[in-house]
Amino acid sequence: MLATEGGENRTMAKSAGQPPPWGAYQPRGRDRLLRMITRLGLARGATRDLLCRLYRARQSKSPVDVICHGLKWRLHPWDNITEQKILCGSKPPDRRELELLRGSLQEGGSLVDVGANAGYYSLMATRFGARRVLALEPNPVMFARMQFNIASNRFDDRITALQLGAGPREEEMALYLHPEDLGSSGLVANDAAAGTVMVQVEPLRTILAKAELDRIDALKIDVEGLEAEVLLPYLQESETRLWPKMLIMEHSHLGPGSFDLLTWLQRAGYRLIARTGLNAVLRLVP
């Protein structure tokens, strides 16, 4: 696409009140060079980190439309670390977790993505062959980004996206916005937050009942420290046949004084099969 064509598409979409179609923000100039480095497989370690810093330092805050890991993305690398990782790395983020997820979804299956961010796990799972994905994201900015990525890949028929958070009760709660990383915003009070936005929250059991989802092959959860408050009520109140067969759970917020969710899950029937820097992956023992 020529630069003038991209500009025309952006202008037409803006006048119509719609986001420009995917491809309107293709990399140009320095961004094109950075993409070349990534596509050559050189964006690893220190080089990847340098590319992330260069993207964050861009004067223009326009997004970047790229194809990464077999999917179309519109990415905003300056305010969301997940989108940075997708854009800047030659290898997919969370590779080990995705390898295990692929094994659970190769013959179809379902994923519940709690804290879906820009849709990374949801879109990758659909690419792996998931027949149904339920993606929950309460942040209105991130929800809009995820919706765009879903539509750009024509996954609307398999991914159900809900602007909704999972929590212990049905209520409206304040989402505390991280000053530098929208993906790290959370429902736990934070004095360092850059502001708040009110979001709707419902118990996981209520959400899944409304969605009529009676089988969960995998559940990924990243809710910035509220994992126990979301998972425990669901598991304690649901029949075992409704439990996720696989759990991918962020554990980096589980400090010394927090509830030991990993131990509880293993005593309840899950087996820890992998542990990375941020996540724990567990499989329900038959």
N, C-alpha and C positions, 0 to 999 in steps of 0.2 A: 504494500500500500504506500502510495506517495504521501509525503508530509502534508501536501495541500488537501488530499482526500481525507486524511485523519482530522485535519482542522475543520473541514466541512461537516464531517460526521458529528464532531463534538458540538459544533454550533447548532446543527439541526436538532440534535437530541436535547440540548439545553433549552432551546425555544419550545420544545414539545414537553418539557418537564420530565424527561426520562434520561437515565444515564446513557452516555454514548455506547454503541455496540462494541463488543469485544473486538480488538484490533485498532481502535481509535487511538490507543496510547502505546503503540509499538515502540520498542527502544530505538532511540536515535542518538547520534553523536556519541558522547562518552558512555551512555547507557548501553549502546550497541557493542562497544568494546568490552564492557564488563560482562555482558551476556556471552560474548565469544569465549572469554576466559572460563566461564562456568561450563559452557557446552563442551569445551575441550577437555573437561575433567580435571582442571587445575585448581578449582575452588575448594580447597580442603585446608583444614587447620588454620594457620596464620593468614594464608591467602584469602580464605573464606571470610575470616574476621575483618580483614582489610576491605574487602568488597562491601561488607555490611556497613562499615564506617563511612565509606564513600557514598553509598546510597543514602544513608541518614544525613549526610552533610549537603545533599543536593539543595540548591536554592529553590528549585521548583518542587512543589509538593503534589504534582500531578502523579497519578498512579502509573503503573507499568503493566502492559498486557503481554504476557509471555505464555509459552507452552513449556511446562515443567513436569517431568515424570509422567508423560503421556496425557496430561490434562491441560485445559485452558484455564488461565488464572488472570484476574486483575488484582494486582498486589500493591499494597501501600507500605513500603518498607521502612518509613520513618517513625511510625508510632505503634508497631506491632511486631514483636519478636518472631512469632510464628510465620508471618508473611516474609520477614527478612530471611528466615531459614529456608523457606521454599525457594525464594528468588536467588539467594547467594550461594547455596551449596551445590556442588556437582552431584552429590548423592542425596537421596531423600532423607529428610529429618526422621528420627525415630525408626531407623531401618529395622532394628531387631523386633520392635513391637509390630511393625507392619508385616514382617515375614511370618510371624505367628498368627496375625490376624488373617492374612491371605490363606493360610492353611485351614482356618475355620470357615472360610467363605467361598472356597473354590467351587463348591457345588451349589452355590446360592447361599441363602441364609439371611439373617437379619442382624443389624447393628443398631444399638441405641448409643448416641453420641451426646453425652451430657457435658455442656460447656464446649460447644462445637467450634467456637472461634470463627475463622474464615472458611470453615468447612473442610479442612485438610483430611481428617480421618474419614469423614462422611464420603467425600469424593473418591478418595483412594479405595475405600471399601467397595463402593459401587463399581469402580474400575476392576476390582478383583472379582466381581461377580455377585455381590450381594443383591438379593431380590428386593429387599426392603430396608431402608435406613430411616430412623427417626432422629432428627438433629435438633437439639435444644440450645438456644443461645439467647440470653435475656438482653444483652447490650444492643440497643437499636442500631448503632453504627456498625458493629460487627455482624449483626443479623442481616443488614442490607448488603454487606459485602459477600456474605455467604450465599444469599439468595442470587446475587448476580453470578457468582461462580457456578452455582448449580444450573442456572438457566443457560449459561454459556456452553456448558457441556451436555445440555439436553437431558439432564438427569431428573427432571421434575416428576417423572412418572415413578421413580423409585425412591427418591428422597423426599420425606415430609419434613419441612423445616418449620419450627414453632418458635416464635419470639417469647420465650418462657424460660424461667429458671426453675431448678429443682431444689426443694428445701423441705424442712420438717413440717411446715403447715401451708395452707392455702392463704396467701396474704400478699400485700404489696410491700416490697422492701426496698431499701436504698442500696443501689449498687455503687460501690466506692471505686472511682476511676483512677487507675494508676497514672501518674504524671508522664511516664515515658513508654509504657507498654499496655495498650488497651486489653490485650489478652490476659494480663495479670490483674485486671479489675476483679473485685469480689464482693461478696455480701457481708464479709467480716469487717467491722468498723476499723477504719484506718485513718489516723490523724494526718498522714502524709499524702492522702488522696488529693487529686487535682479537682475534686468536685464529686457530686453524686447525681444519679439519675434514678428515678423510681421505676421499678420493674415488677412484673407479676411473677409470683413464685407459687408452685404447687408441689405436693408430695409426689414422688416418683410413681407410686402405686396408682394415684389418681390419673397421672398423665398417661401411663401405659394402658389403663383401663379405657380411657376415652379414645385412645388410638387403636383399641381392639388388637393389641399386640400380645399374643399368648405364647410366643416363643422368642427367646433372646439368645442368639448364638454367640454374640459378643456385646459387651458394654464397655465403652471407654468413658471415663469420668475425670474431669479436671475442673474443680470448682474452688480452687484456692483455699483449701483448708476445711471445707465443709463436707468432705467425702463421707465421713462417718455419719453425719446428720442426714445425709441423703440416702446412703445405702442401708444402714442398719434397720430403719423402720420398714423399708421395703422387704428386706430379706426375712425379718422377724414376723411380718404379717402375711407373707405370701407362701404358697405351697412350693416345695422344692422344685417341682417341674417348671415353675415360672422363673427360677433363678437363672441368671446369665451363665452360659456354659463357659465363657471366658470373660475375665475382667482385666482391663488395662486401666490402671489407676495411678494418678500422680501421688507420690509419697514424699516429695521434697518438703512439704509443709508440716509433716508429722514430726514435731519436735519432742524433746524429752518429756514434757508435761502433758502431751496430747494423748488421746485414747489410742491404744495400740490396735488399730484396725487390721493390720496385716496378720497379727497373731489370732485375732477373733475369727477372721475369714478362714484361716488354715484349720482352726479347731472346728469350724462349722462345716468343713468338707471341701475346701479349695486347696489346691496344691500350688505353691509358688514355683513357676517354671522359668522365670527370668526376672532380673532386676537390673535396671539401667541407672543412669545418673539421676533421672527424674521420675521414672515410672516403675511400677511393679506389675508383672503380668501373672495372673493366676488362672488355673483351669479347674473346673468343678469335677471332682472325682466321681465317676458313676457309682 
